[in-house]
């Protein structure tokens, strides 16, 4: 399943977070989705005019991919 956000155009990261939360809630309530596996989120970073920007580490190198900061999933295949 894919959720498209292209129609929203250039939005703030806070607006994206709000949209994600609403859409995940809709998946739960309207479609009875209970689990996901291997989900990924592609975020094309821009300035307020939609011009592409590079994301950099504090050390100066470019960031192309990050892993989630959420390391305690409540799924059934999590090893304790």
MIVOPA-628533 format. One record per atom (N, C-alpha, C): residue in one letter; x, y, z. Coordinates in steps of 0.1 Angstrom, whole numbers, plus 5000, padded with zeros to 4 digits. Layout:
AXYZ ...
END
This chain:
X500849885000 X500050005000 X500950125000 X500550224992 X501350354992 X500350464994 X500850565002 X500050685004 X500850794997 X500150874988 X500850974980 X500551114987 X501651194987 X501551334992 X501951434982 X502051394969 X502451494959 X501451604957 X500251574959 X499151674957 X499251784967 X499951764978 X500051874988 X501151974984 X501951944975 X503052034971 X504052054982 X504652174982 X505652204992 X504952235006 X505252155016 X504652175029 X505752165040 X505452215051 X506452215062 X506552075068 X507652045074 X507851915080 X506851885091 X506351995098 X505251975108 X503951935101 X503651995090 X502451955083 X502551815078 X503751775073 X503951635069 X503651535081 X504251575093 X504051485104 X502551475108 X501751585107 X500351585110 X499651495099 X499951505087 X499351425076 X499651275078 X500851245082 X501251105084 X500451045096 X500351125107 X499551075118 X498051055114 X497451145107 X496051125103 X495951005094 X496850985084 X496750875075 X496950745082 X497850735091 X498050615099 X496850585107 X496250685113 X494950665120 X493850615111 X493750665099 X492750625089 X493050475086 X494350435084 X494650295081 X494050205092 X494250245104 X493750165115 X492250165116 X491650275115 X490150285117 X489350245105 X489750285093 X488950265081 X489250135074 X490550095075 X490949975067 X491349855076 X491249875090 X491549775099 X493049715098 X493949805095 X495349765094 X495949755108 X496549645111 X497049625125 X498649615125 X499249565114 X500749545114 X501249585101 X502549625101 X503249655088 X504649605090 X505349575079 X506649525079 X507449585068 X508649635071 X509549685061 X509149815055 X508349895062 X507850025057 X509050125055 X508950205045 X509950315044 X509350445040 X509950555042 X509450685040 X510550765032 X510250805020 X511150885012 X510751035014 X511651115018 X511351255021 X512251345012 X511751395001 X512451484992 X512551624999 X513751655004 X513851775012 X514051895003 X513352005006 X513352124998 X513352255007 X513552365000 X513352495008 X511852535006 X511452645011 X510052685010 X509552714996 X510452714987 X510052734973 X510052604965 X510352494971 X510352364964 X511652334958 X512652414960 X514052384954 X514752284963 X515252174956 X515952064964 X517052114972 X517252054984 X518252084994 X518951954998 X520251965001 X521051855006 X520951855021 X520851745028 X520851735042 X522251685046 X522851755057 X524151725061 X524251685075 X525151595078 X525551555092 X526051675099 X526151675112 X526751785120 X528251785116 X528851675112 X530251665109 X530451715095 X529451745087 X529551805074 X529251715062 X529251585064 X528951495053 X527451495049 X527151455037 X525751455032 X525051335038 X523751345040 X522951235045 X522051195034 X522051065031 X521251015020 X520150915026 X520450865038 X519550765044 X519750765059 X518650755067 X518750735081 X517950625085 X518350555096 X517450455101 X516650515112 X515550445115 X514550495125 X515250515139 X514650615146 X515050625160 X514250545169 X513150485164 X512250405172 X512750255172 X513250215183 X513850085184 X513049985192 X511850015196 X511049925204 X509749895198 X509649835186 X508349815180 X507549715188 X506249735187 X505349645194 X504749535184 X505649475177 X505249375167 X505549235172 X504949135166 X505048995171 X506348935168 X507148985158 X508448915155 X509648985162 X509349075172 X510449135179 X511049045189 X512349025189 X512948935199 X513349005211 X512848955223 X513149025235 X514448975241 
END
